[in-house]
Amino acid sequence: MANSARTQPGVEKEVTPVEIIDDSSALDKITLLYEQHKKTISTVATVVVVAVVGYFGYTKWYKAPGEEKAAAAMAMPQLYFQADSMNLALNGDGKNMGFVKIEKKYDGTAAGNLAHYYAGIAYLKTGDFKKAIKALSDFDGKGTLLATQANGSLGEAYMETNEYAKAIEYFKKATSDKNDILLTPLYLYHLGLAYEANKQPNDAKETFKRIRDEYPRSVHARDMDKELARLGDLD
């Protein structure tokens, strides 16, 4: 059954849900891929987690005995995530852990923290918005490249649960970096829609004007005059 996603307050469109490729043939293909590149995948996973450790600056994570095991455990669910097999990414395949178990087993490690983020995005993609909010709220993205996406995704999840004030809060956080010419205009657009849903049309107008005036080359800027006209602002 298709999930509903908002494009404008009060207007919903049908969105084809993320394809779950949990059949045996898909599992065999991914397992084969993993076996063929096991050493490379494990090395890359470790490098990724070490990089995340650097972002966070938590030396204790790097020294944690479980960090290497946590990094290795992340490899297979990351493959499932990239293949859009969110159920396997979240819950594992019976042999390899998914993000949900990694979150708990390796809590306090960089990989465990990163698993919160992945789990939150996976839940968001599958329409489980309450769990998405919980997982993304548990993710500590301060000082990382994922902080903006995490805050923006929290805003999207709160929009889907009709908690517009909370959505506004997180979209504001996601738009705090004015120099981010890719994500800031995107989440400003979502912020404008959240204001409109929360019956704050004047704030919505000002937000849409910001996109038009401050990010004129962004993909969203081209539609801002139309959005403003829809709100009765013909200036």
C-alpha positions as CSV (number, residue, x, y, z in Angstrom):
1,M,0.0,0.0,0.0
2,A,1.4,3.4,-1.0
3,N,2.5,5.8,1.7
4,S,1.2,9.4,1.8
5,A,3.7,12.3,1.8
6,R,2.9,15.9,2.1
7,T,3.9,18.4,-0.6
8,Q,1.6,21.2,0.6
9,P,-0.4,21.5,3.8
10,G,-3.7,19.7,3.3
11,V,-2.5,18.2,0.1
12,E,-1.2,14.7,-0.1
13,K,0.3,12.7,-3.0
14,E,0.7,9.0,-3.3
15,V,4.3,7.9,-3.1
16,T,5.5,4.4,-4.1
17,P,7.0,2.9,-1.0
18,V,10.6,1.9,-0.9
19,E,11.0,-1.5,-2.5
20,I,12.0,-4.1,0.0
21,I,14.1,-6.8,-1.7
22,D,13.9,-9.4,1.1
23,D,13.5,-12.4,-1.3
24,S,16.1,-15.1,-1.3
25,S,17.5,-14.2,-4.7
26,A,18.2,-10.6,-3.6
27,L,19.7,-11.9,-0.3
28,D,21.9,-14.3,-2.3
29,K,23.2,-11.5,-4.6
30,I,24.0,-9.2,-1.7
31,T,25.6,-12.0,0.3
32,L,27.7,-12.9,-2.8
33,L,28.8,-9.3,-3.2
34,Y,29.7,-9.2,0.5
35,E,31.7,-12.4,0.3
36,Q,33.6,-11.2,-2.8
37,H,34.5,-7.9,-1.2
38,K,34.5,-8.9,2.5
39,K,38.0,-7.6,3.2
40,T,37.4,-4.3,1.3
41,I,34.0,-3.8,2.9
42,S,35.4,-4.4,6.4
43,T,38.3,-2.0,5.8
44,V,36.0,0.7,4.4
45,A,33.6,0.3,7.3
46,T,36.5,0.7,9.7
47,V,37.7,3.8,7.9
48,V,34.3,5.3,7.8
49,V,33.8,4.8,11.5
50,V,37.3,6.2,12.3
51,A,36.4,9.3,10.2
52,V,33.2,9.7,12.2
53,V,35.2,9.4,15.4
54,G,37.3,12.3,14.1
55,Y,34.2,14.3,13.5
56,F,32.9,13.7,17.0
57,G,36.3,14.2,18.7
58,Y,35.5,11.5,21.2
59,T,38.9,9.8,21.8
60,K,37.2,7.3,24.2
61,W,35.2,5.9,21.3
62,Y,38.4,5.2,19.3
63,K,39.9,3.4,22.3
64,A,36.7,1.5,23.1
65,P,37.4,-2.3,22.7
66,G,34.1,-2.8,20.8
67,E,34.8,-0.2,18.2
68,E,36.4,-2.5,15.7
69,K,33.7,-5.1,16.0
70,A,31.0,-2.4,15.8
71,A,32.6,-1.1,12.6
72,A,32.6,-4.6,11.0
73,A,29.0,-5.1,12.1
74,M,27.9,-2.0,10.2
75,A,29.2,-3.3,6.8
76,M,26.3,-5.6,5.8
77,P,23.4,-3.4,6.9
78,Q,25.0,-0.5,5.1
79,L,24.9,-2.7,1.9
80,Y,21.2,-3.5,2.5
81,F,20.6,0.2,3.1
82,Q,22.2,1.2,-0.2
83,A,20.2,-1.5,-2.0
84,D,17.0,0.0,-0.5
85,S,16.3,-3.2,1.4
86,M,15.3,-1.3,4.6
87,N,13.8,-4.3,6.5
88,L,17.1,-6.2,6.2
89,A,19.1,-3.0,7.0
90,L,17.1,-2.5,10.2
91,N,16.6,-6.0,11.4
92,G,19.4,-8.1,9.9
93,D,19.2,-11.2,7.8
94,G,19.5,-13.9,10.5
95,K,23.3,-14.0,10.2
96,N,24.2,-10.4,10.2
97,M,22.9,-7.8,12.6
98,G,20.8,-4.9,11.5
99,F,21.0,-1.3,12.7
100,V,18.4,-1.9,15.4
101,K,20.6,-4.4,17.2
102,I,23.8,-2.5,16.5
103,E,22.3,0.6,18.2
104,K,21.8,-1.4,21.4
105,K,24.8,-3.8,21.4
106,Y,27.3,-1.1,20.6
107,D,25.8,1.8,22.4
108,G,28.5,4.3,23.2
109,T,30.6,3.6,20.2
110,A,30.8,5.7,17.0
111,A,29.3,2.9,15.0
112,G,26.5,2.5,17.5
113,N,25.8,6.2,17.2
114,L,25.9,6.1,13.4
115,A,23.4,3.2,13.5
116,H,20.9,5.6,15.1
117,Y,21.1,7.8,12.1
118,Y,20.8,5.0,9.6
119,A,17.9,3.4,11.5
120,G,16.1,6.8,11.6
121,I,16.4,7.3,7.9
122,A,15.4,3.7,7.2
123,Y,12.3,4.1,9.4
124,L,11.5,7.4,7.7
125,K,11.7,5.7,4.3
126,T,9.3,2.9,5.4
127,G,6.8,5.2,6.9
128,D,7.4,4.3,10.6
129,F,7.6,8.0,11.7
130,K,7.5,7.5,15.4
131,K,10.5,5.1,15.4
132,A,12.3,7.5,13.0
133,I,11.9,10.3,15.5
134,K,13.2,8.1,18.3
135,A,16.2,6.9,16.4
136,L,17.2,10.3,14.9
137,S,16.7,11.9,18.3
138,D,19.2,9.4,19.8
139,F,21.8,10.3,17.1
140,D,24.4,12.8,18.3
141,G,25.4,14.5,15.1
142,K,27.0,17.6,16.7
143,G,30.1,18.6,14.7
144,T,29.5,16.0,11.9
145,L,28.5,16.3,8.3
146,L,25.3,14.4,9.0
147,A,23.8,16.9,11.5
148,T,21.9,18.9,8.9
149,Q,20.4,15.8,7.3
150,A,19.4,14.4,10.7
151,N,17.7,17.6,11.7
152,G,15.9,17.9,8.4
153,S,14.8,14.3,8.5
154,L,13.4,14.9,12.0
155,G,11.5,17.8,10.6
156,E,10.1,15.6,7.9
157,A,9.0,12.9,10.4
158,Y,7.3,15.5,12.6
159,M,5.4,16.8,9.6
160,E,4.1,13.4,8.9
161,T,2.9,13.1,12.5
162,N,1.2,16.5,12.3
163,E,3.5,18.0,14.9
164,Y,4.1,21.1,13.0
165,A,5.7,23.2,15.8
166,K,8.3,20.4,16.3
167,A,8.8,20.2,12.5
168,I,9.5,24.0,12.5
169,E,12.0,23.6,15.3
170,Y,14.1,21.0,13.4
171,F,13.8,22.6,10.0
172,K,15.2,25.8,11.6
173,K,18.2,23.8,12.9
174,A,18.6,22.3,9.5
175,T,18.8,25.7,7.9
176,S,21.2,27.3,10.3
177,D,24.2,27.1,7.9
178,K,23.5,29.9,5.4
179,N,26.6,28.9,3.3
180,D,25.1,25.5,2.5
181,I,23.7,26.2,-0.9
182,L,22.3,22.7,-1.4
183,L,20.6,21.7,1.8
184,T,19.6,25.1,3.3
185,P,17.2,26.1,0.4
186,L,15.7,22.6,0.5
187,Y,14.9,22.7,4.1
188,L,13.9,26.3,4.0
189,Y,11.2,25.2,1.5
190,H,10.1,22.5,4.0
191,L,10.2,25.1,6.8
192,G,7.9,27.3,4.7
193,L,5.4,24.5,4.3
194,A,5.6,23.7,8.0
195,Y,4.8,27.4,8.8
196,E,1.9,27.2,6.5
197,A,0.6,24.0,8.1
198,N,1.0,25.6,11.5
199,K,-1.2,28.5,10.4
200,Q,1.7,31.0,10.2
201,P,1.3,32.3,6.6
202,N,3.4,35.4,7.2
203,D,6.3,33.4,8.3
204,A,5.8,31.1,5.4
205,K,5.9,34.0,3.0
206,E,9.1,35.4,4.5
207,T,10.7,32.0,4.3
208,F,9.8,31.5,0.6
209,K,11.2,35.0,0.0
210,R,14.5,34.0,1.6
211,I,14.8,31.2,-0.9
212,R,14.0,33.4,-3.8
213,D,16.4,36.2,-2.7
214,E,19.2,34.4,-1.0
215,Y,19.4,31.3,-3.1
216,P,18.3,32.4,-6.5
217,R,20.2,29.6,-8.3
218,S,18.7,26.8,-6.2
219,V,16.2,24.4,-7.8
220,H,13.5,25.7,-5.4
221,A,13.9,29.3,-6.1
222,R,12.2,29.0,-9.5
223,D,8.9,28.1,-7.8
224,M,8.9,30.7,-5.1
225,D,6.9,33.4,-6.9
226,K,4.3,30.8,-7.6
227,E,4.2,29.8,-3.9
228,L,4.0,33.4,-2.8
229,A,1.2,34.1,-5.2
230,R,-0.6,31.0,-3.8
231,L,-0.4,32.7,-0.4
232,G,-1.7,36.0,-1.7
233,D,1.6,37.8,-1.9
234,L,1.9,39.2,-5.4
235,D,4.9,41.4,-4.7
